[in-house]
Amino acid sequence: MIAFILRRVGMIIPTFIGITLLTFSLIHMIPGDPITVMAGERGVSDVRRAELEAQFGLDKPLYQQYLTYIGNIAQGDFGKSLITKEPVLDEFITLFPATMELSLFAAIFAIAIGLPLGIIAAVRRGSVFDHSVMTISLTGYSMPIFWWGLLLIILFSVILGWTPVSGRISALYWVDTVTGFMLIDAWISDEEGAFTSAVQHLILPSIVLGTIPLAVIARMTRSSMLEVLGEDFIRTARAKGLSPIKVIMKHALRNALIPVVTVIGLQIGILLSGAILTETIFAWPGIGRWLLESIHRRDYQVVQGGILIIATMIILINLLVDVLYGVINPRIRHAS
Amino acid sequence: MTTATMQPPTPFREFWGYFSQNKGALIGFFYILFIMFVVVFADLIAPHHPYEQFRQSLLLPPIWLEGGSWSHILGTDDIGRDILSRLIHGSRYSMLAGAMVVTISLFIGITLGVLAGYLRGAFETLIMRIADVMLAVPSLLLAIAVVAVLGPSLLNATLAIVVVSMPHYIRLARASTIAEMSKDYVISSRVSGASAFRIMFITVLPNCLAPLIVQATLGFSNAILDMAALGFVGLGAQAPIPEWGSMLADARQFVQSAWWVVTFPGVAILTTVLAFNLMGDGLRDALDPKLKQ
């Protein structure tokens, strides 16, 4: 078991080094040198330029700059924002709970709806319900979610007036940041109605972000269930006279869920890509919007650091999923 | 005396037989043909020039609403441009981006993937590590980073999407090549003295094409979606180009007042992407029953 974990951890090291090379070269591939980019339109004198180059170590050879970069990262220093002068990691930590809250609810929405839809579609294979689920799922999978978000805003916010258009909570409330999760912070604050407001703000963005994962999960659950339902042990269970519900929920579902869980793990990247768009539409103050704004403001330090942090996080999550998978399934653990 | 000839169906016939059974795939296929027609004849079909501004009719609603006019069937946008004409011309950018992305990433991806699968060793490790790194960053984020470096434009956005879609082709081509390399026909070809190039691209590659064609179709739809997403966040096509995603970005401010400006570009994106996905599913079932989900 330990050998398996060590082997998996060893495999991510080259990937991690690759990511740092990617983010390191990002800054160097920008047309014009970093000092010109930092100085912006104001320009910079030759003396000041030399000072700045020395300060940022840009006068050293590239490999030395890279080693310094890696050394800084190892100490948790991902650079400072060129605009706010705040450390990139601090900004990330402040904004990340908002994205996590949104992604979490999107995932809950996708699983809570996608899983039952897939199961029922598989059980009633060929029925109208099955065809509808497959159609909806393919449509969801093809959905430009930034447009989907705008449509839902038109319907639920503008026409029906049920949900707010943007933000995490109504401007009427002032909620102290304790955990960074608005729902929890609003719950423990004394403000009357703050929690309801936070929930209302969370509904539409979660649906928008959860749409593609929902489609993928429904499809995957259906095909995985269909495969398992054709197995001999299901026929045996049926032949024993077990109730259909018991056969499906207990015997089939448990086996069908293994590939589905893997797929859910793979949705994390999709959720983060989607978060960039969803946060833009709903003015949700998370890391997606932060990165996008940094690009528009040419704050390359934030872009560089942000991408590195997110990629590292995804690698670690994938590692965790792999290890857990090995714990559950000995066949994977022992495969070389 | 007549001999009943029972010829086996040609590969194309066999493929078409499977493909045409799938109603969704056929609908997708014909919709794509329709879009291609629009792309080619956009100048003739479009009722107006996509940049022409009708100053008297700003934010005109579509024909079936009160105040609609036959000269602007889907209405006009905030500076009086005909939405239908812009959508028709916009199809060119989406389809062109899709075609460029698929062609370039397929070409480079196949070359690197087949080489990796054939040569193995250090070259394979290097290529696959690079692909792993690119797959570890969410695709849209990586594309945004590339555009951030190159500067926002239609061409740079296309290049960015090429970069993010390439790893998929590399992995697929490598996996198929490795699977084929151990088969008898490759060994016999090697024994009879075929060159490395011949084995890779003439003997092995045609047998790896089925999954690549399916991936290319689905890659086309992803490219259209990513292009629209980049346009939407202002990093793709720049105004006044009527690319569907950037049309939506301009339309955002009218969510409260003029729903049609927001709705139609999205319908265009969704239906086109859906058509490619439908066709991709049909191709997968027809070309390779093993891949069938």
Chai-1 contact restraints between the chains, C-beta under 6 A:
chainA,res_idxA,chainB,res_idxB,connection_type,confidence,min_distance_angstrom,max_distance_angstrom,comment,restraint_id
A,P14,B,R129,contact,1.0,0.0,6.0,A-B,restraint_1
A,T15,B,D132,contact,1.0,0.0,6.0,A-B,restraint_2
A,T15,B,V133,contact,1.0,0.0,6.0,A-B,restraint_3
A,T15,B,A136,contact,1.0,0.0,6.0,A-B,restraint_4
A,G18,B,R129,contact,1.0,0.0,6.0,A-B,restraint_5
A,G18,B,V133,contact,1.0,0.0,6.0,A-B,restraint_6
A,I19,B,V133,contact,1.0,0.0,6.0,A-B,restraint_7
A,L22,B,V133,contact,1.0,0.0,6.0,A-B,restraint_8
A,M29,B,V149,contact,1.0,0.0,6.0,A-B,restraint_9
A,I30,B,V149,contact,1.0,0.0,6.0,A-B,restraint_10
A,L138,B,N277,contact,1.0,0.0,6.0,A-B,restraint_11
A,S142,B,V273,contact,1.0,0.0,6.0,A-B,restraint_12
A,S142,B,L274,contact,1.0,0.0,6.0,A-B,restraint_13
A,S142,B,N277,contact,1.0,0.0,6.0,A-B,restraint_14
A,P144,B,L225,contact,1.0,0.0,6.0,A-B,restraint_15
A,P144,B,A228,contact,1.0,0.0,6.0,A-B,restraint_16
A,P144,B,G266,contact,1.0,0.0,6.0,A-B,restraint_17
A,P144,B,I269,contact,1.0,0.0,6.0,A-B,restraint_18
A,F146,B,F232,contact,1.0,0.0,6.0,A-B,restraint_19
A,W147,B,L248,contact,1.0,0.0,6.0,A-B,restraint_20
A,W147,B,G266,contact,1.0,0.0,6.0,A-B,restraint_21
A,L150,B,V255,contact,1.0,0.0,6.0,A-B,restraint_22
A,L150,B,V262,contact,1.0,0.0,6.0,A-B,restraint_23
A,I153,B,V255,contact,1.0,0.0,6.0,A-B,restraint_24
A,I154,B,V255,contact,1.0,0.0,6.0,A-B,restraint_25
A,I154,B,W259,contact,1.0,0.0,6.0,A-B,restraint_26
A,V158,B,Q256,contact,1.0,0.0,6.0,A-B,restraint_27
A,S223,B,Q293,contact,1.0,0.0,6.0,A-B,restraint_28
A,G269,B,P138,contact,1.0,0.0,6.0,A-B,restraint_29
A,L272,B,P138,contact,1.0,0.0,6.0,A-B,restraint_30
A,S273,B,P138,contact,1.0,0.0,6.0,A-B,restraint_31
A,S273,B,S139,contact,1.0,0.0,6.0,A-B,restraint_32
A,S273,B,L140,contact,1.0,0.0,6.0,A-B,restraint_33
A,I276,B,L140,contact,1.0,0.0,6.0,A-B,restraint_34
A,L292,B,V233,contact,1.0,0.0,6.0,A-B,restraint_35
A,I295,B,A148,contact,1.0,0.0,6.0,A-B,restraint_36
A,V303,B,A148,contact,1.0,0.0,6.0,A-B,restraint_37
A,I307,B,A145,contact,1.0,0.0,6.0,A-B,restraint_38
A,A311,B,A136,contact,1.0,0.0,6.0,A-B,restraint_39
A,A311,B,V137,contact,1.0,0.0,6.0,A-B,restraint_40
A,I314,B,A136,contact,1.0,0.0,6.0,A-B,restraint_41
A,I315,B,A136,contact,1.0,0.0,6.0,A-B,restraint_42
